[in-house]
Amino acid sequence: MTTILMLHGINHNMFGKRDPVQYGTTTLAEIDASLRALSEELGVSLETFQTNFEGAMCERIHQGFSDGVDAVIINAGAWTHYSYSIRDALAILTVPVVEIHMSNIHARESFRHHSVFAEIVTGQICGFGADSYQLGLRAAVNAIKSR
C-alpha cells in the first residue's frame, strides 16, 4: 500500500491554543483525524509524527527514507525558515515532498517569506488554515500517481 508520512514541526502540539488568528482553533489531533479519514478515502496509508526537537525530525525523515515511504508532507513551522539540517535530511528523499503551512507565510513577517526547503520540495501550499493539510495530502497522492 502507498504510504505517506506527515511531519508536524515545532509548536504544532499547541494548535488550538496557540495564536488562533493565524492557526485557528483546530487541534493537532483533529488535523490528524481528518487526514486519516481522507487517506482512507484516497486508499493510502498515513503515518503522522510531531516533534519539538530538530534532531528528532531529521531522524524521522531518515527513518522514512529507510522505510521506503512514497511521499512526505511537512509543516516544519519556524524551522522552515532556517533549518538547514532538516533541509539536508529532506534532500536525501527521492519521493515527492509537499511543504505546507496553515498561514500564508508570504503575508506575514518578512523572515517567514523565505523557505530553506523551497528548492528541494515538489511544491508548497500555504494560507488555507487546517485545509492546507487536506490539500497537501491530495497533492502528495497526485504527485505519486504522476511519477
GUVEX-930668 format. One record per residue: x, y, z of N, C-alpha, C in turn. Coordinates in nm, 4 decimals. Layout:
% GUVEX-930668
<site n_X="X" n_Y="Y" n_Z="Z" ca_X="X" ca_Y="Y" ca_Z="Z" c_X="X" c_Y="Y" c_Z="Z"/>
...
//
This chain:
% GUVEX-930668
<site n_X="0.0838" n_Y="-0.1185" n_Z="0.0000" ca_X="0.0000" ca_Y="0.0000" ca_Z="0.0000" c_X="0.0880" c_Y="0.1244" c_Z="0.0000"/>
<site n_X="0.0439" n_Y="0.2267" n_Z="-0.0671" ca_X="0.1129" ca_Y="0.3552" ca_Z="-0.0695" c_X="0.1139" c_Y="0.4147" c_Z="0.0705"/>
<site n_X="0.2317" n_Y="0.4584" n_Z="0.1151" ca_X="0.2452" ca_Y="0.5167" ca_Z="0.2486" c_X="0.2952" c_Y="0.6602" c_Z="0.2388"/>
<site n_X="0.2254" n_Y="0.7494" n_Z="0.3071" ca_X="0.2633" ca_Y="0.8905" ca_Z="0.3118" c_X="0.2947" c_Y="0.9264" c_Z="0.4564"/>
<site n_X="0.4051" n_Y="0.9968" n_Z="0.4732" ca_X="0.4498" ca_Y="1.0399" ca_Z="0.6051" c_X="0.4169" c_Y="1.1872" c_Z="0.6237"/>
<site n_X="0.3386" n_Y="1.2182" n_Z="0.7261" ca_X="0.3022" ca_Y="1.3553" ca_Z="0.7610" c_X="0.3876" c_Y="1.3993" c_Z="0.8785"/>
<site n_X="0.4683" n_Y="1.5024" n_Z="0.8583" ca_X="0.5578" ca_Y="1.5529" ca_Z="0.9623" c_X="0.5087" c_Y="1.6879" c_Z="1.0132"/>
<site n_X="0.4864" n_Y="1.6961" n_Z="1.1426" ca_X="0.4439" ca_Y="1.8203" ca_Z="1.2083" c_X="0.5612" c_Y="1.8728" c_Z="1.2900"/>
<site n_X="0.5911" n_Y="1.9997" n_Z="1.2751" ca_X="0.7067" ca_Y="2.0574" ca_Z="1.3406" c_X="0.6812" c_Y="2.1218" c_Z="1.4748"/>
<site n_X="0.7733" n_Y="2.2071" n_Z="1.5063" ca_X="0.7827" ca_Y="2.2710" ca_Z="1.6367" c_X="0.6571" c_Y="2.3524" c_Z="1.6702"/>
<site n_X="0.6097" n_Y="2.3347" n_Z="1.7906" ca_X="0.4938" ca_Y="2.4040" ca_Z="1.8486" c_X="0.3586" c_Y="2.3578" c_Z="1.7935"/>
<site n_X="0.3584" n_Y="2.2630" n_Z="1.7035" ca_X="0.2308" ca_Y="2.2202" ca_Z="1.6474" c_X="0.1453" c_Y="2.1425" c_Z="1.7465"/>
<site n_X="0.2066" n_Y="2.0907" n_Z="1.8494" ca_X="0.1296" ca_Y="2.0282" ca_Z="1.9570" c_X="0.0412" c_Y="2.1308" c_Z="2.0278"/>
<site n_X="0.0642" n_Y="2.2586" n_Z="2.0035" ca_X="-0.0130" ca_Y="2.3649" ca_Z="2.0667" c_X="-0.1238" c_Y="2.4202" c_Z="1.9759"/>
<site n_X="-0.1427" n_Y="2.3602" n_Z="1.8581" ca_X="-0.2539" ca_Y="2.4039" ca_Z="1.7729" c_X="-0.3829" c_Y="2.3958" c_Z="1.8524"/>
<site n_X="-0.4687" n_Y="2.4927" n_Z="1.8313" ca_X="-0.5941" ca_Y="2.5010" ca_Z="1.9049" c_X="-0.5830" c_Y="2.5954" c_Z="2.0234"/>
<site n_X="-0.4599" n_Y="2.6184" n_Z="2.0692" ca_X="-0.4347" ca_Y="2.7095" ca_Z="2.1817" c_X="-0.3472" c_Y="2.8266" c_Z="2.1401"/>
<site n_X="-0.2608" n_Y="2.8028" n_Z="2.0429" ca_X="-0.1589" ca_Y="2.8996" ca_Z="2.0041" c_X="-0.2097" c_Y="2.9904" c_Z="1.8932"/>
<site n_X="-0.2076" n_Y="3.1208" n_Z="1.9153" ca_X="-0.2358" ca_Y="3.2222" ca_Z="1.8138" c_X="-0.3498" c_Y="3.1834" c_Z="1.7193"/>
<site n_X="-0.4733" n_Y="3.1791" n_Z="1.7705" ca_X="-0.5862" ca_Y="3.1357" ca_Z="1.6875" c_X="-0.6105" c_Y="3.2245" c_Z="1.5645"/>
<site n_X="-0.5623" n_Y="3.3481" n_Z="1.5656" ca_X="-0.5781" ca_Y="3.4349" ca_Z="1.4486" c_X="-0.5025" c_Y="3.3753" c_Z="1.3297"/>
<site n_X="-0.3814" n_Y="3.3245" n_Z="1.3540" ca_X="-0.3002" ca_Y="3.2661" ca_Z="1.2471" c_X="-0.3333" c_Y="3.1196" c_Z="1.2226"/>
<site n_X="-0.3612" n_Y="3.0453" n_Z="1.3302" ca_X="-0.3677" ca_Y="2.8996" ca_Z="1.3193" c_X="-0.5053" c_Y="2.8401" c_Z="1.3477"/>
<site n_X="-0.6032" n_Y="2.9216" n_Z="1.3808" ca_X="-0.7368" ca_Y="2.8711" ca_Z="1.4077" c_X="-0.7454" c_Y="2.7992" c_Z="1.5413"/>
<site n_X="-0.8535" n_Y="2.7284" n_Z="1.5604" ca_X="-0.8775" ca_Y="2.6601" ca_Z="1.6875" c_X="-0.8757" c_Y="2.5082" c_Z="1.6734"/>
<site n_X="-0.8446" n_Y="2.4604" n_Z="1.5549" ca_X="-0.8366" ca_Y="2.3160" ca_Z="1.5321" c_X="-0.7118" c_Y="2.2604" c_Z="1.5992"/>
<site n_X="-0.7259" n_Y="2.1493" n_Z="1.6693" ca_X="-0.6116" ca_Y="2.0878" ca_Z="1.7373" c_X="-0.5355" c_Y="1.9956" c_Z="1.6420"/>
<site n_X="-0.4152" n_Y="1.9604" n_Z="1.6810" ca_X="-0.3355" ca_Y="1.8671" ca_Z="1.6014" c_X="-0.4049" c_Y="1.7314" c_Z="1.5916"/>
<site n_X="-0.4652" n_Y="1.6877" n_Z="1.6991" ca_X="-0.5382" ca_Y="1.5597" ca_Z="1.6963" c_X="-0.6522" c_Y="1.5645" c_Z="1.5951"/>
<site n_X="-0.7212" n_Y="1.6772" n_Z="1.5866" ca_X="-0.8301" ca_Y="1.6915" ca_Z="1.4894" c_X="-0.7757" c_Y="1.6937" c_Z="1.3464"/>
<site n_X="-0.6619" n_Y="1.7600" n_Z="1.3262" ca_X="-0.5989" ca_Y="1.7618" ca_Z="1.1936" c_X="-0.5617" c_Y="1.6203" c_Z="1.1529"/>
<site n_X="-0.4965" n_Y="1.5471" n_Z="1.2438" ca_X="-0.4563" ca_Y="1.4100" ca_Z="1.2128" c_X="-0.5773" c_Y="1.3214" c_Z="1.1847"/>
<site n_X="-0.6839" n_Y="1.3394" n_Z="1.2592" ca_X="-0.8050" ca_Y="1.2576" ca_Z="1.2370" c_X="-0.8639" c_Y="1.2861" c_Z="1.0991"/>
<site n_X="-0.8672" n_Y="1.4118" n_Z="1.0593" ca_X="-0.9217" ca_Y="1.4445" ca_Z="0.9274" c_X="-0.8311" c_Y="1.3918" c_Z="0.8164"/>
<site n_X="-0.7000" n_Y="1.3922" n_Z="0.8389" ca_X="-0.6070" ca_Y="1.3364" ca_Z="0.7407" c_X="-0.6230" c_Y="1.1852" c_Z="0.7294"/>
<site n_X="-0.6422" n_Y="1.1190" n_Z="0.8425" ca_X="-0.6630" ca_Y="0.9739" ca_Z="0.8384" c_X="-0.7890" c_Y="0.9386" c_Z="0.7606"/>
<site n_X="-0.8951" n_Y="1.0156" n_Z="0.7832" ca_X="-1.0205" ca_Y="0.9907" ca_Z="0.7101" c_X="-1.0000" c_Y="1.0114" c_Z="0.5604"/>
<site n_X="-0.9306" n_Y="1.1176" n_Z="0.5227" ca_X="-0.9061" ca_Y="1.1428" ca_Z="0.3810" c_X="-0.8124" c_Y="1.0372" c_Z="0.3225"/>
<site n_X="-0.7131" n_Y="0.9943" n_Z="0.3985" ca_X="-0.6207" ca_Y="0.8916" ca_Z="0.3470" c_X="-0.6955" c_Y="0.7613" c_Z="0.3177"/>
<site n_X="-0.7908" n_Y="0.7264" n_Z="0.4035" ca_X="-0.8725" ca_Y="0.6068" ca_Z="0.3782" c_X="-0.9535" c_Y="0.6234" c_Z="0.2501"/>
<site n_X="-1.0121" n_Y="0.7408" n_Z="0.2330" ca_X="-1.0905" ca_Y="0.7700" ca_Z="0.1129" c_X="-1.0033" c_Y="0.7596" c_Z="-0.0132"/>
<site n_X="-0.8767" n_Y="0.8048" n_Z="-0.0011" ca_X="-0.7854" ca_Y="0.8042" ca_Z="-0.1153" c_X="-0.7129" c_Y="0.6713" c_Z="-0.1326"/>
<site n_X="-0.7300" n_Y="0.5803" n_Z="-0.0373" ca_X="-0.6688" ca_Y="0.4486" ca_Z="-0.0469" c_X="-0.5201" c_Y="0.4453" c_Z="-0.0198"/>
<site n_X="-0.4741" n_Y="0.5329" n_Z="0.0711" ca_X="-0.3327" ca_Y="0.5346" ca_Z="0.1076" c_X="-0.3193" c_Y="0.5202" c_Z="0.2586"/>
<site n_X="-0.2020" n_Y="0.4772" n_Z="0.3007" ca_X="-0.1705" ca_Y="0.4664" ca_Z="0.4423" c_X="-0.1018" c_Y="0.5957" c_Z="0.4861"/>
<site n_X="-0.1356" n_Y="0.6446" n_Z="0.6037" ca_X="-0.0785" ca_Y="0.7693" ca_Z="0.6540" c_X="-0.0118" c_Y="0.7457" c_Z="0.7883"/>
<site n_X="0.1106" n_Y="0.7910" n_Z="0.8007" ca_X="0.1821" ca_Y="0.7914" ca_Z="0.9283" c_X="0.2025" c_Y="0.9369" c_Z="0.9670"/>
<site n_X="0.1805" n_Y="0.9702" n_Z="1.0944" ca_X="0.1999" ca_Y="1.1077" ca_Z="1.1395" c_X="0.3046" c_Y="1.1120" c_Z="1.2496"/>
<site n_X="0.3736" n_Y="1.2245" n_Z="1.2570" ca_X="0.4790" ca_Y="1.2430" ca_Z="1.3571" c_X="0.4889" c_Y="1.3909" c_Z="1.3891"/>
<site n_X="0.4963" n_Y="1.4232" n_Z="1.5182" ca_X="0.5172" ca_Y="1.5615" ca_Z="1.5628" c_X="0.6305" c_Y="1.5630" c_Z="1.6627"/>
<site n_X="0.7163" n_Y="1.6652" n_Z="1.6511" ca_X="0.8234" ca_Y="1.6831" ca_Z="1.7479" c_X="0.8578" c_Y="1.8303" c_Z="1.7622"/>
<site n_X="0.9119" n_Y="1.8632" n_Z="1.8787" ca_X="0.9653" ca_Y="1.9962" ca_Z="1.9042" c_X="1.1178" c_Y="1.9940" c_Z="1.9035"/>
<site n_X="1.1764" n_Y="1.8830" n_Z="1.8574" ca_X="1.3216" ca_Y="1.8650" ca_Z="1.8587" c_X="1.3719" c_Y="1.8442" c_Z="1.7162"/>
<site n_X="1.4580" n_Y="1.9328" n_Z="1.6718" ca_X="1.5077" ca_Y="1.9324" ca_Z="1.5346" c_X="1.5759" c_Y="1.8005" c_Z="1.4976"/>
<site n_X="1.6589" n_Y="1.7482" n_Z="1.5852" ca_X="1.7265" ca_Y="1.6213" ca_Z="1.5582" c_X="1.6285" c_Y="1.5068" c_Z="1.5431"/>
<site n_X="1.5225" n_Y="1.5069" n_Z="1.6238" ca_X="1.4205" ca_Y="1.4022" ca_Z="1.6135" c_X="1.3492" c_Y="1.4099" c_Z="1.4789"/>
<site n_X="1.3286" n_Y="1.5310" n_Z="1.4293" ca_X="1.2659" ca_Y="1.5469" ca_Z="1.2973" c_X="1.3580" c_Y="1.4889" c_Z="1.1899"/>
<site n_X="1.4866" n_Y="1.5186" n_Z="1.1978" ca_X="1.5817" ca_Y="1.4637" ca_Z="1.0998" c_X="1.5832" c_Y="1.3111" c_Z="1.1063"/>
<site n_X="1.5849" n_Y="1.2570" n_Z="1.2264" ca_X="1.5861" ca_Y="1.1109" ca_Z="1.2405" c_X="1.4594" c_Y="1.0481" c_Z="1.1835"/>
<site n_X="1.3448" n_Y="1.1148" n_Z="1.1993" ca_X="1.2197" ca_Y="1.0588" ca_Z="1.1450" c_X="1.2203" c_Y="1.0644" c_Z="0.9925"/>
<site n_X="1.2796" n_Y="1.1681" n_Z="0.9360" ca_X="1.2933" ca_Y="1.1756" ca_Z="0.7909" c_X="1.3835" c_Y="1.0627" c_Z="0.7422"/>
<site n_X="1.4954" n_Y="1.0404" n_Z="0.8112" ca_X="1.5857" ca_Y="0.9301" ca_Z="0.7767" c_X="1.5120" c_Y="0.7965" c_Z="0.7828"/>
<site n_X="1.4300" n_Y="0.7787" n_Z="0.8874" ca_X="1.3529" ca_Y="0.6545" ca_Z="0.9018" c_X="1.2538" c_Y="0.6379" c_Z="0.7868"/>
<site n_X="1.1923" n_Y="0.7482" n_Z="0.7465" ca_X="1.1014" ca_Y="0.7432" ca_Z="0.6317" c_X="1.1734" c_Y="0.7000" c_Z="0.5059"/>
<site n_X="1.2951" n_Y="0.7480" n_Z="0.4872" ca_X="1.3769" ca_Y="0.7053" ca_Z="0.3732" c_X="1.4034" c_Y="0.5550" c_Z="0.3810"/>
<site n_X="1.4475" n_Y="0.5096" n_Z="0.4987" ca_X="1.4777" ca_Y="0.3669" ca_Z="0.5176" c_X="1.3544" c_Y="0.2792" c_Z="0.4993"/>
<site n_X="1.2394" n_Y="0.3281" n_Z="0.5459" ca_X="1.1146" ca_Y="0.2526" ca_Z="0.5351" c_X="1.0571" c_Y="0.2533" c_Z="0.3938"/>
<site n_X="1.1058" n_Y="0.3425" n_Z="0.3095" ca_X="1.0563" ca_Y="0.3496" ca_Z="0.1724" c_X="0.9197" c_Y="0.4148" c_Z="0.1592"/>
<site n_X="0.8932" n_Y="0.5201" n_Z="0.2386" ca_X="0.7651" ca_Y="0.5891" ca_Z="0.2232" c_X="0.7542" c_Y="0.6426" c_Z="0.0807"/>
<site n_X="0.6324" n_Y="0.6602" n_Z="0.0345" ca_X="0.6081" ca_Y="0.7014" ca_Z="-0.1034" c_X="0.6015" c_Y="0.8520" c_Z="-0.1223"/>
<site n_X="0.5794" n_Y="0.9261" n_Z="-0.0139" ca_X="0.5773" ca_Y="1.0723" ca_Z="-0.0188" c_X="0.5854" c_Y="1.1248" c_Z="0.1239"/>
<site n_X="0.6250" n_Y="1.2498" n_Z="0.1362" ca_X="0.6316" ca_Y="1.3174" ca_Z="0.2657" c_X="0.5600" c_Y="1.4504" c_Z="0.2540"/>
<site n_X="0.4802" n_Y="1.4803" n_Z="0.3552" ca_X="0.4188" ca_Y="1.6122" ca_Z="0.3702" c_X="0.4813" c_Y="1.6700" c_Z="0.4956"/>
<site n_X="0.5256" n_Y="1.7944" n_Z="0.4901" ca_X="0.5889" ca_Y="1.8538" ca_Z="0.6072" c_X="0.5382" c_Y="1.9948" c_Z="0.6319"/>
<site n_X="0.4992" n_Y="2.0188" n_Z="0.7549" ca_X="0.4766" ca_Y="2.1525" ca_Z="0.8065" c_X="0.5778" c_Y="2.1662" c_Z="0.9197"/>
<site n_X="0.6910" n_Y="2.2243" n_Z="0.8882" ca_X="0.8005" ca_Y="2.2331" ca_Z="0.9844" c_X="0.7897" c_Y="2.3546" c_Z="1.0752"/>
<site n_X="0.6883" n_Y="2.4372" n_Z="1.0549" ca_X="0.6758" ca_Y="2.5569" ca_Z="1.1363" c_X="0.7958" c_Y="2.6480" c_Z="1.1154"/>
<site n_X="0.8433" n_Y="2.7087" n_Z="1.2219" ca_X="0.9534" ca_Y="2.8047" ca_Z="1.2135" c_X="1.0807" c_Y="2.7443" c_Z="1.1553"/>
<site n_X="1.0987" n_Y="2.6140" n_Z="1.1686" ca_X="1.2176" ca_Y="2.5502" ca_Z="1.1102" c_X="1.2259" c_Y="2.5720" c_Z="0.9594"/>
<site n_X="1.1118" n_Y="2.5934" n_Z="0.8961" ca_X="1.1064" ca_Y="2.6169" ca_Z="0.7515" c_X="1.2015" c_Y="2.7278" c_Z="0.7093"/>
<site n_X="1.2206" n_Y="2.8243" n_Z="0.7947" ca_X="1.2908" ca_Y="2.9460" ca_Z="0.7578" c_X="1.4401" c_Y="2.9437" c_Z="0.7877"/>
<site n_X="1.4858" n_Y="2.8407" n_Z="0.8607" ca_X="1.6280" ca_Y="2.8426" ca_Z="0.8952" c_X="1.6935" c_Y="2.7060" c_Z="0.9156"/>
<site n_X="1.6196" n_Y="2.5971" n_Z="0.9127" ca_X="1.6794" ca_Y="2.4679" ca_Z="0.9474" c_X="1.7418" c_Y="2.3994" c_Z="0.8260"/>
<site n_X="1.8719" n_Y="2.4215" n_Z="0.8112" ca_X="1.9446" ca_Y="2.3545" ca_Z="0.7038" c_X="1.9630" c_Y="2.2063" c_Z="0.7339"/>
<site n_X="1.9583" n_Y="2.1691" n_Z="0.8606" ca_X="1.9691" ca_Y="2.0260" ca_Z="0.8929" c_X="1.8448" c_Y="1.9504" c_Z="0.8459"/>
<site n_X="1.7267" n_Y="2.0071" n_Z="0.8660" ca_X="1.6049" ca_Y="1.9427" ca_Z="0.8161" c_X="1.6028" c_Y="1.9479" c_Z="0.6637"/>
<site n_X="1.6466" n_Y="2.0578" n_Z="0.6054" ca_X="1.6552" ca_Y="2.0674" ca_Z="0.4596" c_X="1.7439" c_Y="1.9560" c_Z="0.4042"/>
<site n_X="1.8606" n_Y="1.9376" n_Z="0.4648" ca_X="1.9528" ca_Y="1.8341" ca_Z="0.4174" c_X="1.8935" c_Y="1.6944" c_Z="0.4339"/>
<site n_X="1.8197" n_Y="1.6721" n_Z="0.5416" ca_X="1.7538" ca_Y="1.5421" ca_Z="0.5602" c_X="1.6479" c_Y="1.5215" c_Z="0.4517"/>
<site n_X="1.5687" n_Y="1.6230" n_Z="0.4240" ca_X="1.4668" ca_Y="1.6126" ca_Z="0.3192" c_X="1.5302" c_Y="1.5886" c_Z="0.1821"/>
<site n_X="1.6468" n_Y="1.6464" n_Z="0.1595" ca_X="1.7139" ca_Y="1.6318" ca_Z="0.0297" c_X="1.7576" c_Y="1.4880" c_Z="0.0029"/>
<site n_X="1.7674" n_Y="1.4071" n_Z="0.1070" ca_X="1.8019" ca_Y="1.2657" ca_Z="0.0906" c_X="1.6883" c_Y="1.1899" c_Z="0.0216"/>
<site n_X="1.5665" n_Y="1.2368" n_Z="0.0427" ca_X="1.4489" ca_Y="1.1669" ca_Z="-0.0086" c_X="1.4439" c_Y="1.1696" c_Z="-0.1610"/>
<site n_X="1.3926" n_Y="1.0629" n_Z="-0.2182" ca_X="1.3772" ca_Y="1.0521" ca_Z="-0.3636" c_X="1.2295" c_Y="1.0433" c_Z="-0.4015"/>
<site n_X="1.1433" n_Y="1.0856" n_Z="-0.3098" ca_X="0.9983" ca_Y="1.0813" ca_Z="-0.3292" c_X="0.9436" c_Y="1.2237" c_Z="-0.3244"/>
<site n_X="0.8190" n_Y="1.2442" n_Z="-0.3678" ca_X="0.7602" ca_Y="1.3772" ca_Z="-0.3589" c_X="0.7555" c_Y="1.4273" c_Z="-0.2139"/>
<site n_X="0.7890" n_Y="1.5541" n_Z="-0.1966" ca_X="0.7815" ca_Y="1.6206" ca_Z="-0.0667" c_X="0.6956" c_Y="1.7450" c_Z="-0.0846"/>
<site n_X="0.5892" n_Y="1.7538" n_Z="-0.0058" ca_X="0.4984" ca_Y="1.8671" ca_Z="-0.0121" c_X="0.5131" c_Y="1.9473" c_Z="0.1168"/>
<site n_X="0.5491" n_Y="2.0737" n_Z="0.1025" ca_X="0.5623" ca_Y="2.1653" ca_Z="0.2166" c_X="0.4292" c_Y="2.2366" c_Z="0.2357"/>
<site n_X="0.3807" n_Y="2.2379" n_Z="0.3591" ca_X="0.2539" ca_Y="2.3069" ca_Z="0.3852" c_X="0.2664" c_Y="2.3995" c_Z="0.5060"/>
<site n_X="0.1778" n_Y="2.4978" n_Z="0.5070" ca_X="0.1662" ca_Y="2.5917" ca_Z="0.6192" c_X="0.0196" c_Y="2.6310" c_Z="0.6323"/>
<site n_X="-0.0269" n_Y="2.6421" n_Z="0.7540" ca_X="-0.1649" ca_Y="2.6842" ca_Z="0.7762" c_X="-0.1832" c_Y="2.8315" c_Z="0.7402"/>
<site n_X="-0.0869" n_Y="2.9142" n_Z="0.7780" ca_X="-0.0968" ca_Y="3.0565" ca_Z="0.7484" c_X="-0.0282" c_Y="3.0866" c_Z="0.6157"/>
<site n_X="-0.0578" n_Y="3.2023" n_Z="0.5599" ca_X="0.0095" ca_Y="3.2458" ca_Z="0.4379" c_X="0.1424" c_Y="3.3077" c_Z="0.4797"/>
<site n_X="0.2486" n_Y="3.2305" n_Z="0.4696" ca_X="0.3795" ca_Y="3.2768" ca_Z="0.5173" c_X="0.4285" c_Y="3.3988" c_Z="0.4391"/>
<site n_X="0.3771" n_Y="3.4216" n_Z="0.3203" ca_X="0.4203" ca_Y="3.5343" ca_Z="0.2378" c_X="0.3496" c_Y="3.6638" c_Z="0.2766"/>
<site n_X="0.2485" n_Y="3.6547" n_Z="0.3604" ca_X="0.1741" ca_Y="3.7724" ca_Z="0.4052" c_X="0.2053" c_Y="3.8052" c_Z="0.5513"/>
<site n_X="0.3061" n_Y="3.7395" n_Z="0.6058" ca_X="0.3404" ca_Y="3.7589" ca_Z="0.7474" c_X="0.4739" c_Y="3.8324" c_Z="0.7594"/>
<site n_X="0.5381" n_Y="3.8193" n_Z="0.8732" ca_X="0.6654" ca_Y="3.8861" ca_Z="0.8966" c_X="0.7652" c_Y="3.8481" c_Z="0.7872"/>
<site n_X="0.8540" n_Y="3.9397" n_Z="0.7530" ca_X="0.9436" ca_Y="3.9184" ca_Z="0.6396" c_X="1.0316" c_Y="3.7951" c_Z="0.6557"/>
<site n_X="1.0706" n_Y="3.7606" n_Z="0.7796" ca_X="1.1559" ca_Y="3.6431" ca_Z="0.7967" c_X="1.0838" c_Y="3.5150" c_Z="0.7578"/>
<site n_X="0.9511" n_Y="3.5164" n_Z="0.7554" ca_X="0.8742" ca_Y="3.3971" ca_Z="0.7186" c_X="0.8554" c_Y="3.3829" c_Z="0.5671"/>
<site n_X="0.8936" n_Y="3.4819" n_Z="0.4902" ca_X="0.8720" ca_Y="3.4780" ca_Z="0.3460" c_X="0.9641" c_Y="3.3797" c_Z="0.2748"/>
<site n_X="1.0725" n_Y="3.3420" n_Z="0.3374" ca_X="1.1703" ca_Y="3.2531" ca_Z="0.2739" c_X="1.1643" c_Y="3.1135" c_Z="0.3354"/>
<site n_X="1.1605" n_Y="3.0129" n_Z="0.2500" ca_X="1.1663" ca_Y="2.8734" ca_Z="0.2930" c_X="1.2986" c_Y="2.8146" c_Z="0.2465"/>
<site n_X="1.3763" n_Y="2.7607" n_Z="0.3397" ca_X="1.5013" ca_Y="2.6949" ca_Z="0.3010" c_X="1.4730" c_Y="2.5613" c_Z="0.2330"/>
<site n_X="1.3490" n_Y="2.5144" n_Z="0.2386" ca_X="1.3106" ca_Y="2.3887" ca_Z="0.1743" c_X="1.2657" c_Y="2.4082" c_Z="0.0287"/>
<site n_X="1.2312" n_Y="2.5290" n_Z="-0.0090" ca_X="1.1634" ca_Y="2.5555" ca_Z="-0.1364" c_X="1.2347" c_Y="2.4947" c_Z="-0.2568"/>
<site n_X="1.3659" n_Y="2.4983" n_Z="-0.2586" ca_X="1.4406" ca_Y="2.4494" ca_Z="-0.3749" c_X="1.4374" c_Y="2.2974" c_Z="-0.3898"/>
<site n_X="1.4015" n_Y="2.2257" n_Z="-0.2834" ca_X="1.4080" ca_Y="2.0793" ca_Z="-0.2901" c_X="1.2727" c_Y="2.0104" c_Z="-0.2783"/>
<site n_X="1.1670" n_Y="2.0851" n_Z="-0.2464" ca_X="1.0359" ca_Y="2.0222" ca_Z="-0.2328" c_X="0.9639" c_Y="2.0216" c_Z="-0.3673"/>
<site n_X="0.8668" n_Y="1.9335" n_Z="-0.3801" ca_X="0.7864" ca_Y="1.9238" ca_Z="-0.5014" c_X="0.6985" c_Y="2.0469" c_Z="-0.5165"/>
<site n_X="0.6427" n_Y="2.0936" n_Z="-0.4050" ca_X="0.5564" ca_Y="2.2107" ca_Z="-0.4079" c_X="0.5243" c_Y="2.2580" c_Z="-0.2682"/>
<site n_X="0.4587" n_Y="2.3735" n_Z="-0.2621" ca_X="0.4272" ca_Y="2.4373" ca_Z="-0.1344" c_X="0.2812" c_Y="2.4823" c_Z="-0.1351"/>
<site n_X="0.2136" n_Y="2.4581" n_Z="-0.0231" ca_X="0.0746" ca_Y="2.5014" ca_Z="-0.0049" c_X="0.0702" c_Y="2.5817" c_Z="0.1246"/>
<site n_X="0.0124" n_Y="2.7013" n_Z="0.1193" ca_X="0.0036" ca_Y="2.7809" ca_Z="0.2415" c_X="-0.1187" c_Y="2.8712" c_Z="0.2381"/>
<site n_X="-0.1656" n_Y="2.9036" n_Z="0.3574" ca_X="-0.2690" ca_Y="3.0044" ca_Z="0.3710" c_X="-0.4114" c_Y="2.9552" c_Z="0.3793"/>
<site n_X="-0.4340" n_Y="2.8250" n_Z="0.3841" ca_X="-0.5695" ca_Y="2.7723" ca_Z="0.3847" c_X="-0.6092" c_Y="2.7133" c_Z="0.5191"/>
<site n_X="-0.5402" n_Y="2.7529" n_Z="0.6253" ca_X="-0.5715" ca_Y="2.7013" ca_Z="0.7580" c_X="-0.5542" c_Y="2.5506" c_Z="0.7627"/>
<site n_X="-0.6391" n_Y="2.4841" n_Z="0.8374" ca_X="-0.6303" ca_Y="2.3385" ca_Z="0.8502" c_X="-0.6537" c_Y="2.2691" c_Z="0.7162"/>
<site n_X="-0.7222" n_Y="2.3353" n_Z="0.6229" ca_X="-0.7434" ca_Y="2.2773" ca_Z="0.4899" c_X="-0.6118" c_Y="2.2600" c_Z="0.4140"/>
<site n_X="-0.5077" n_Y="2.3336" n_Z="0.4522" ca_X="-0.3771" ca_Y="2.3165" ca_Z="0.3870" c_X="-0.3303" c_Y="2.1720" c_Z="0.3972"/>
<site n_X="-0.3627" n_Y="2.1069" n_Z="0.5082" ca_X="-0.3242" ca_Y="1.9667" ca_Z="0.5260" c_X="-0.3961" c_Y="1.8760" c_Z="0.4265"/>
<site n_X="-0.5258" n_Y="1.8982" n_Z="0.4094" ca_X="-0.6030" ca_Y="1.8185" ca_Z="0.3139" c_X="-0.5508" c_Y="1.8398" c_Z="0.1724"/>
<site n_X="-0.5245" n_Y="1.9642" n_Z="0.1385" ca_X="-0.4702" ca_Y="1.9953" ca_Z="0.0061" c_X="-0.3332" c_Y="1.9308" c_Z="-0.0120"/>
<site n_X="-0.2523" n_Y="1.9321" n_Z="0.0928" ca_X="-0.1200" ca_Y="1.8710" ca_Z="0.0865" c_X="-0.1259" c_Y="1.7208" c_Z="0.0650"/>
<site n_X="-0.2201" n_Y="1.6547" n_Z="0.1319" ca_X="-0.2346" ca_Y="1.5102" ca_Z="0.1145" c_X="-0.2800" c_Y="1.4788" c_Z="-0.0284"/>
<site n_X="-0.3748" n_Y="1.5543" n_Z="-0.0780" ca_X="-0.4197" ca_Y="1.5331" ca_Z="-0.2159" c_X="-0.3049" c_Y="1.5585" c_Z="-0.3155"/>
<site n_X="-0.2265" n_Y="1.6621" n_Z="-0.2917" ca_X="-0.1127" ca_Y="1.6925" ca_Z="-0.3791" c_X="-0.0092" c_Y="1.5797" c_Z="-0.3746"/>
<site n_X="0.0169" n_Y="1.5263" n_Z="-0.2573" ca_X="0.1141" ca_Y="1.4161" ca_Z="-0.2447" c_X="0.0664" c_Y="1.2930" c_Z="-0.3213"/>
<site n_X="-0.0614" n_Y="1.2593" n_Z="-0.3064" ca_X="-0.1164" ca_Y="1.1432" ca_Z="-0.3763" c_X="-0.1071" c_Y="1.1638" c_Z="-0.5277"/>
<site n_X="-0.1414" n_Y="1.2826" n_Z="-0.5737" ca_X="-0.1335" ca_Y="1.3116" ca_Z="-0.7165" c_X="0.0105" c_Y="1.3066" c_Z="-0.7672"/>
<site n_X="0.1042" n_Y="1.3554" n_Z="-0.6867" ca_X="0.2457" ca_Y="1.3523" ca_Z="-0.7265" c_X="0.2954" c_Y="1.2085" c_Z="-0.7379"/>
<site n_X="0.2510" n_Y="1.1224" n_Z="-0.6469" ca_X="0.2894" ca_Y="0.9807" ca_Z="-0.6534" c_X="0.2349" c_Y="0.9193" c_Z="-0.7825"/>
<site n_X="0.1088" n_Y="0.9466" n_Z="-0.8124" ca_X="0.0450" ca_Y="0.8887" ca_Z="-0.9310" c_X="0.1107" c_Y="0.9364" c_Z="-1.0608"/>
<site n_X="0.1626" n_Y="1.0593" n_Z="-1.0607" ca_X="0.2192" ca_Y="1.1134" ca_Z="-1.1841" c_X="0.3652" c_Y="1.0733" c_Z="-1.2058"/>
<site n_X="0.4221" n_Y="0.9972" n_Z="-1.1139" ca_X="0.5631" ca_Y="0.9556" ca_Z="-1.1286" c_X="0.5766" c_Y="0.8435" c_Z="-1.2274"/>
//
